[in-house]
Amino acid sequence: MSQNLSGRTVVVAGSTSAAGVAVVRTLSQAGAQVAAVDILEDRVQELSGTYENVTGYVCNLSEPQAVEDLAESVRQDLGPVDGLVHLVGGWRGGQGIKGQADDDWDFLHTSVLTTLRNTSRAFYDDLAASPAGRLAIVSAESASSPTADGAAYAAIKSAAEAWTLAVADGFRQLQVGNESLSAQHSAALVLVVKALVDDRMRAAQPERKFPGFTDVSVLADAVERIFHLEAEQINGQRLPLTAGHLAGALS
């Protein structure tokens, strides 16, 4: 893998999930300084101890002040931030519209949307000032084609997409309002999958084919690539990683 992210600092929120570990590994191997953030202290320590250029941070990303403190710590330790990859979330479903439990709604709202709002606000100025600022989230196909059983999940994912596209508009307005900028340099985008799969899932269900699922390694490769694409090309875009293959601007 090319070592061409040297000098870039990337925050990976939700770093100890299967997707998070894959993204941290790929970015680290590409030369980036990675701030691996999660709420699970033992797993953060294990992850940060695996790679020389990965620094671990334990933070409850649903708490605004904790996230502001995190942002300040990352800046002091690693310098200004060039990227934020938001992988915090989870899935909850129910039986039909009336079966969408309040506890599930609260969980999804906090883990998916609140954490995105807090982190994107805390690192917004860094991303806007960076010559290669990137905010990326992972969303689901169901956000645009919701089912009754997955209503809460799809609604929250749709809200997370809307927030990310609003950040993209903020980056666009900064470029328009700054005549000294010859081109837009920051981008916020949505990577869309049916669902993610990893080796542990395959080992647990060897008889299952996982059709249309995207391997976490493909997601990690896509995250690494967005730092090398023109900001105007990807800002405000929903880029599908359909059936495990890169699509659109990433192909």
Contacts in CASP RR format, 6 or more apart in sequence:
PFRMAT RR
TARGET T0000
AUTHOR 0000-0000-0000
METHOD contacts of the structure
MODEL  1
MSQNLSGRTVVVAGSTSAAGVAVVRTLSQAGAQVAAVDILEDRVQELSGT
YENVTGYVCNLSEPQAVEDLAESVRQDLGPVDGLVHLVGGWRGGQGIKGQ
ADDDWDFLHTSVLTTLRNTSRAFYDDLAASPAGRLAIVSAESASSPTADG
AAYAAIKSAAEAWTLAVADGFRQLQVGNESLSAQHSAALVLVVKALVDDR
MRAAQPERKFPGFTDVSVLADAVERIFHLEAEQINGQRLPLTAGHLAGAL
S
1 26 0 8 1.000
1 29 0 8 1.000
1 30 0 8 1.000
1 224 0 8 1.000
2 30 0 8 1.000
3 29 0 8 1.000
3 30 0 8 1.000
3 31 0 8 1.000
4 30 0 8 1.000
4 31 0 8 1.000
4 228 0 8 1.000
5 27 0 8 1.000
5 30 0 8 1.000
5 31 0 8 1.000
5 32 0 8 1.000
5 224 0 8 1.000
5 227 0 8 1.000
6 31 0 8 1.000
6 32 0 8 1.000
7 31 0 8 1.000
7 32 0 8 1.000
7 33 0 8 1.000
7 82 0 8 1.000
8 31 0 8 1.000
8 32 0 8 1.000
8 33 0 8 1.000
8 82 0 8 1.000
8 83 0 8 1.000
8 132 0 8 1.000
8 227 0 8 1.000
9 32 0 8 1.000
9 33 0 8 1.000
9 34 0 8 1.000
9 35 0 8 1.000
9 74 0 8 1.000
9 78 0 8 1.000
9 79 0 8 1.000
9 80 0 8 1.000
9 81 0 8 1.000
9 82 0 8 1.000
9 83 0 8 1.000
10 27 0 8 1.000
10 32 0 8 1.000
10 33 0 8 1.000
10 34 0 8 1.000
10 35 0 8 1.000
10 81 0 8 1.000
10 82 0 8 1.000
10 83 0 8 1.000
10 84 0 8 1.000
10 85 0 8 1.000
10 134 0 8 1.000
11 34 0 8 1.000
11 35 0 8 1.000
11 37 0 8 1.000
11 74 0 8 1.000
11 81 0 8 1.000
11 83 0 8 1.000
11 84 0 8 1.000
11 85 0 8 1.000
11 119 0 8 1.000
11 123 0 8 1.000
12 20 0 8 1.000
12 23 0 8 1.000
12 24 0 8 1.000
12 27 0 8 1.000
12 34 0 8 1.000
12 35 0 8 1.000
12 36 0 8 1.000
12 37 0 8 1.000
12 85 0 8 1.000
12 87 0 8 1.000
13 37 0 8 1.000
13 38 0 8 1.000
13 61 0 8 1.000
13 84 0 8 1.000
13 85 0 8 1.000
13 86 0 8 1.000
13 87 0 8 1.000
13 88 0 8 1.000
13 115 0 8 1.000
13 119 0 8 1.000
14 20 0 8 1.000
14 37 0 8 1.000
14 38 0 8 1.000
14 61 0 8 1.000
14 86 0 8 1.000
14 87 0 8 1.000
14 88 0 8 1.000
14 89 0 8 1.000
15 21 0 8 1.000
15 23 0 8 1.000
15 24 0 8 1.000
15 34 0 8 1.000
15 36 0 8 1.000
15 37 0 8 1.000
15 38 0 8 1.000
15 44 0 8 1.000
15 47 0 8 1.000
15 56 0 8 1.000
15 87 0 8 1.000
16 36 0 8 1.000
16 38 0 8 1.000
16 40 0 8 1.000
16 43 0 8 1.000
16 44 0 8 1.000
16 47 0 8 1.000
17 87 0 8 1.000
18 196 0 8 1.000
18 198 0 8 1.000
18 200 0 8 1.000
18 201 0 8 1.000
18 216 0 8 1.000
19 87 0 8 1.000
19 138 0 8 1.000
19 196 0 8 1.000
19 198 0 8 1.000
19 216 0 8 1.000
19 219 0 8 1.000
19 220 0 8 1.000
20 85 0 8 1.000
20 87 0 8 1.000
20 216 0 8 1.000
20 220 0 8 1.000
21 47 0 8 1.000
21 216 0 8 1.000
22 198 0 8 1.000
22 216 0 8 1.000
22 217 0 8 1.000
22 219 0 8 1.000
22 220 0 8 1.000
23 85 0 8 1.000
23 87 0 8 1.000
23 216 0 8 1.000
23 219 0 8 1.000
23 220 0 8 1.000
23 223 0 8 1.000
24 34 0 8 1.000
24 36 0 8 1.000
24 47 0 8 1.000
24 51 0 8 1.000
24 54 0 8 1.000
25 51 0 8 1.000
25 220 0 8 1.000
26 217 0 8 1.000
26 220 0 8 1.000
26 221 0 8 1.000
26 223 0 8 1.000
26 224 0 8 1.000
27 34 0 8 1.000
27 85 0 8 1.000
27 220 0 8 1.000
27 223 0 8 1.000
27 224 0 8 1.000
28 34 0 8 1.000
28 51 0 8 1.000
28 53 0 8 1.000
28 54 0 8 1.000
30 224 0 8 1.000
31 53 0 8 1.000
32 53 0 8 1.000
33 53 0 8 1.000
33 55 0 8 1.000
33 78 0 8 1.000
34 51 0 8 1.000
34 53 0 8 1.000
34 54 0 8 1.000
34 55 0 8 1.000
35 55 0 8 1.000
35 56 0 8 1.000
35 57 0 8 1.000
35 74 0 8 1.000
35 77 0 8 1.000
35 78 0 8 1.000
35 81 0 8 1.000
36 44 0 8 1.000
36 47 0 8 1.000
36 48 0 8 1.000
36 54 0 8 1.000
36 55 0 8 1.000
36 56 0 8 1.000
36 57 0 8 1.000
37 44 0 8 1.000
37 56 0 8 1.000
37 57 0 8 1.000
37 58 0 8 1.000
37 59 0 8 1.000
37 61 0 8 1.000
37 70 0 8 1.000
38 44 0 8 1.000
38 47 0 8 1.000
38 58 0 8 1.000
38 59 0 8 1.000
39 58 0 8 1.000
39 59 0 8 1.000
39 60 0 8 1.000
39 61 0 8 1.000
40 58 0 8 1.000
41 58 0 8 1.000
44 56 0 8 1.000
44 57 0 8 1.000
44 58 0 8 1.000
45 56 0 8 1.000
47 54 0 8 1.000
47 56 0 8 1.000
48 54 0 8 1.000
48 55 0 8 1.000
48 56 0 8 1.000
55 74 0 8 1.000
55 77 0 8 1.000
55 78 0 8 1.000
57 70 0 8 1.000
57 73 0 8 1.000
57 74 0 8 1.000
59 66 0 8 1.000
59 67 0 8 1.000
59 69 0 8 1.000
59 70 0 8 1.000
60 66 0 8 1.000
61 67 0 8 1.000
61 70 0 8 1.000
61 88 0 8 1.000
61 114 0 8 1.000
61 115 0 8 1.000
61 118 0 8 1.000
61 119 0 8 1.000
62 110 0 8 1.000
62 111 0 8 1.000
62 114 0 8 1.000
62 115 0 8 1.000
62 118 0 8 1.000
63 118 0 8 1.000
64 118 0 8 1.000
64 121 0 8 1.000
67 118 0 8 1.000
67 119 0 8 1.000
67 121 0 8 1.000
67 122 0 8 1.000
68 122 0 8 1.000
70 122 0 8 1.000
71 81 0 8 1.000
71 122 0 8 1.000
71 123 0 8 1.000
71 126 0 8 1.000
74 81 0 8 1.000
75 81 0 8 1.000
75 126 0 8 1.000
80 126 0 8 1.000
80 129 0 8 1.000
80 130 0 8 1.000
81 123 0 8 1.000
81 126 0 8 1.000
81 127 0 8 1.000
81 130 0 8 1.000
82 126 0 8 1.000
82 127 0 8 1.000
82 130 0 8 1.000
82 131 0 8 1.000
82 132 0 8 1.000
82 133 0 8 1.000
82 134 0 8 1.000
82 227 0 8 1.000
83 123 0 8 1.000
83 126 0 8 1.000
83 127 0 8 1.000
83 130 0 8 1.000
83 132 0 8 1.000
83 133 0 8 1.000
83 134 0 8 1.000
83 135 0 8 1.000
83 227 0 8 1.000
84 119 0 8 1.000
84 120 0 8 1.000
84 123 0 8 1.000
84 127 0 8 1.000
84 134 0 8 1.000
84 135 0 8 1.000
84 136 0 8 1.000
85 134 0 8 1.000
85 136 0 8 1.000
85 137 0 8 1.000
85 223 0 8 1.000
86 115 0 8 1.000
86 116 0 8 1.000
86 119 0 8 1.000
86 120 0 8 1.000
86 135 0 8 1.000
86 136 0 8 1.000
86 137 0 8 1.000
86 138 0 8 1.000
87 137 0 8 1.000
87 138 0 8 1.000
88 111 0 8 1.000
88 112 0 8 1.000
88 115 0 8 1.000
88 116 0 8 1.000
89 108 0 8 1.000
89 111 0 8 1.000
89 112 0 8 1.000
89 115 0 8 1.000
90 107 0 8 1.000
90 108 0 8 1.000
90 111 0 8 1.000
90 112 0 8 1.000
91 153 0 8 1.000
92 101 0 8 1.000
92 104 0 8 1.000
92 107 0 8 1.000
92 108 0 8 1.000
92 152 0 8 1.000
92 153 0 8 1.000
93 100 0 8 1.000
93 104 0 8 1.000
93 149 0 8 1.000
93 150 0 8 1.000
93 152 0 8 1.000
93 153 0 8 1.000
94 100 0 8 1.000
94 101 0 8 1.000
94 104 0 8 1.000
94 149 0 8 1.000
94 150 0 8 1.000
94 152 0 8 1.000
95 149 0 8 1.000
96 148 0 8 1.000
96 149 0 8 1.000
96 150 0 8 1.000
96 151 0 8 1.000
97 148 0 8 1.000
97 151 0 8 1.000
100 150 0 8 1.000
100 151 0 8 1.000
100 152 0 8 1.000
101 152 0 8 1.000
104 152 0 8 1.000
105 152 0 8 1.000
105 156 0 8 1.000
108 152 0 8 1.000
108 153 0 8 1.000
108 156 0 8 1.000
109 156 0 8 1.000
112 156 0 8 1.000
112 157 0 8 1.000
112 160 0 8 1.000
113 156 0 8 1.000
113 159 0 8 1.000
113 160 0 8 1.000
113 163 0 8 1.000
116 137 0 8 1.000
116 160 0 8 1.000
116 163 0 8 1.000
116 164 0 8 1.000
117 163 0 8 1.000
120 135 0 8 1.000
120 163 0 8 1.000
120 164 0 8 1.000
120 167 0 8 1.000
120 188 0 8 1.000
123 135 0 8 1.000
124 167 0 8 1.000
126 133 0 8 1.000
127 133 0 8 1.000
127 134 0 8 1.000
127 135 0 8 1.000
127 171 0 8 1.000
127 186 0 8 1.000
127 188 0 8 1.000
128 170 0 8 1.000
128 171 0 8 1.000
128 174 0 8 1.000
128 186 0 8 1.000
130 185 0 8 1.000
130 186 0 8 1.000
131 185 0 8 1.000
132 185 0 8 1.000
132 186 0 8 1.000
132 227 0 8 1.000
132 231 0 8 1.000
133 185 0 8 1.000
133 186 0 8 1.000
133 187 0 8 1.000
133 231 0 8 1.000
134 186 0 8 1.000
134 187 0 8 1.000
134 188 0 8 1.000
134 189 0 8 1.000
134 226 0 8 1.000
134 227 0 8 1.000
135 164 0 8 1.000
135 167 0 8 1.000
135 187 0 8 1.000
135 188 0 8 1.000
135 189 0 8 1.000
136 188 0 8 1.000
136 189 0 8 1.000
136 190 0 8 1.000
136 191 0 8 1.000
136 223 0 8 1.000
136 226 0 8 1.000
137 160 0 8 1.000
137 161 0 8 1.000
137 164 0 8 1.000
137 189 0 8 1.000
137 190 0 8 1.000
137 191 0 8 1.000
138 190 0 8 1.000
138 191 0 8 1.000
138 192 0 8 1.000
138 193 0 8 1.000
138 196 0 8 1.000
138 219 0 8 1.000
139 157 0 8 1.000
139 160 0 8 1.000
139 161 0 8 1.000
139 190 0 8 1.000
139 191 0 8 1.000
139 192 0 8 1.000
139 193 0 8 1.000
139 238 0 8 1.000
140 153 0 8 1.000
140 154 0 8 1.000
140 157 0 8 1.000
140 192 0 8 1.000
140 193 0 8 1.000
140 194 0 8 1.000
140 195 0 8 1.000
141 192 0 8 1.000
141 193 0 8 1.000
141 194 0 8 1.000
141 240 0 8 1.000
142 150 0 8 1.000
142 153 0 8 1.000
142 154 0 8 1.000
142 157 0 8 1.000
143 154 0 8 1.000
143 157 0 8 1.000
143 158 0 8 1.000
143 161 0 8 1.000
143 192 0 8 1.000
144 158 0 8 1.000
146 154 0 8 1.000
146 155 0 8 1.000
146 158 0 8 1.000
147 154 0 8 1.000
161 190 0 8 1.000
161 238 0 8 1.000
164 188 0 8 1.000
164 189 0 8 1.000
164 190 0 8 1.000
164 236 0 8 1.000
165 188 0 8 1.000
165 190 0 8 1.000
165 236 0 8 1.000
167 188 0 8 1.000
168 187 0 8 1.000
168 188 0 8 1.000
168 189 0 8 1.000
168 235 0 8 1.000
168 236 0 8 1.000
169 236 0 8 1.000
171 184 0 8 1.000
171 186 0 8 1.000
171 187 0 8 1.000
171 188 0 8 1.000
171 231 0 8 1.000
171 235 0 8 1.000
172 184 0 8 1.000
172 235 0 8 1.000
174 181 0 8 1.000
174 186 0 8 1.000
175 181 0 8 1.000
175 183 0 8 1.000
175 184 0 8 1.000
175 185 0 8 1.000
175 186 0 8 1.000
183 230 0 8 1.000
183 231 0 8 1.000
183 232 0 8 1.000
184 231 0 8 1.000
184 232 0 8 1.000
184 235 0 8 1.000
185 231 0 8 1.000
186 231 0 8 1.000
186 235 0 8 1.000
187 226 0 8 1.000
187 231 0 8 1.000
187 232 0 8 1.000
187 234 0 8 1.000
187 235 0 8 1.000
187 236 0 8 1.000
188 235 0 8 1.000
188 236 0 8 1.000
189 226 0 8 1.000
189 234 0 8 1.000
189 235 0 8 1.000
189 236 0 8 1.000
189 237 0 8 1.000
189 238 0 8 1.000
189 239 0 8 1.000
190 236 0 8 1.000
190 237 0 8 1.000
190 238 0 8 1.000
190 239 0 8 1.000
191 219 0 8 1.000
191 222 0 8 1.000
191 223 0 8 1.000
191 239 0 8 1.000
191 240 0 8 1.000
191 241 0 8 1.000
192 238 0 8 1.000
192 239 0 8 1.000
192 240 0 8 1.000
192 241 0 8 1.000
193 213 0 8 1.000
193 214 0 8 1.000
193 219 0 8 1.000
193 240 0 8 1.000
193 241 0 8 1.000
193 244 0 8 1.000
194 212 0 8 1.000
194 213 0 8 1.000
194 214 0 8 1.000
194 242 0 8 1.000
194 243 0 8 1.000
195 210 0 8 1.000
195 212 0 8 1.000
195 213 0 8 1.000
195 214 0 8 1.000
196 213 0 8 1.000
196 214 0 8 1.000
196 215 0 8 1.000
196 216 0 8 1.000
196 219 0 8 1.000
197 210 0 8 1.000
197 213 0 8 1.000
197 214 0 8 1.000
197 215 0 8 1.000
197 216 0 8 1.000
198 215 0 8 1.000
198 216 0 8 1.000
201 210 0 8 1.000
202 208 0 8 1.000
202 210 0 8 1.000
211 243 0 8 1.000
212 242 0 8 1.000
212 243 0 8 1.000
212 244 0 8 1.000
213 244 0 8 1.000
214 241 0 8 1.000
214 242 0 8 1.000
214 243 0 8 1.000
214 244 0 8 1.000
215 244 0 8 1.000
218 241 0 8 1.000
218 244 0 8 1.000
218 245 0 8 1.000
218 246 0 8 1.000
219 241 0 8 1.000
221 246 0 8 1.000
222 239 0 8 1.000
222 241 0 8 1.000
222 246 0 8 1.000
222 250 0 8 1.000
225 246 0 8 1.000
225 250 0 8 1.000
226 234 0 8 1.000
226 250 0 8 1.000
229 249 0 8 1.000
229 250 0 8 1.000
233 249 0 8 1.000
234 249 0 8 1.000
237 249 0 8 1.000
239 247 0 8 1.000
239 248 0 8 1.000
239 249 0 8 1.000
239 250 0 8 1.000
240 247 0 8 1.000
240 248 0 8 1.000
241 247 0 8 1.000
241 250 0 8 1.000
245 251 0 8 1.000
END
